[in-house]
Amino acid sequence: MKVKTISIQLDGVIRNTIDKILDIYEGEKEVEIERPLKTLDLQTELGFKTKEELIDFIYIESPMRVFGYSKEVEEGSVLIINEIYKKFRDDYKISIFSNEIEKSKPATLMFLAKTGCLIDNIHFYPLEDYNSIWEYSDIVVTSSSDILDTKPKNKLSIKYETQYNEDVVADFSIESLKQLLENEYFKRNEFA
């Protein structure tokens, strides 16, 4: 019997890169951004003329500051992920994934090291490559509308709720990573 793979998104579920990007942008441009943002369209929200300018700002100019030094989405996110790993590692293959390019990858590894992440499987996918995530995974925990919207029928999604994904449909929803432990989602028949 094949062991099912649970993939947990790093950004938006464990690591808060949005606030860090805004902090860096405010510091460099000497402006104040109204928070929370209306949308996650950072190109529009921050006034970048092209998508390439935004990508350069985040992934070329500031990858260590953004990806290495972001805070956790909720206090103790990595500790909770470690508990999930310890509790379910014999029944599932557990991985963390992130859509990354260039120097954001070593910065992400630094974030995971400094927070003490125990997960063995870390997967980097190209930006906006959502199909590969689903090809690798049986169950995905994500806050990304794009990932949730591309879910195939034979997979399960767990939405980490944010103000940006309220209208997006998922198989299950959580407001905190603690719910994955407390409600024993992975022990249910749907996941077996």
Secondary structure, DSSP 8 states (H G I E B T S, - for coil): ----EEEEESBTTTEEHHHHHHHHHHHHHT----SS-SSS-HHHHHT-SSHHHHHIIIIIISHIIIIIS-EESSTTHHHHHHHHHHHHTTTSEEEEEEE--TTHHHHHHHHHHHTT---SEEEEE-TT--HHHHHH-SEEEE--HHHHHT--TTSEEEEE--TTSTT---SEEESSTHHHHHTTGGGSGGG-
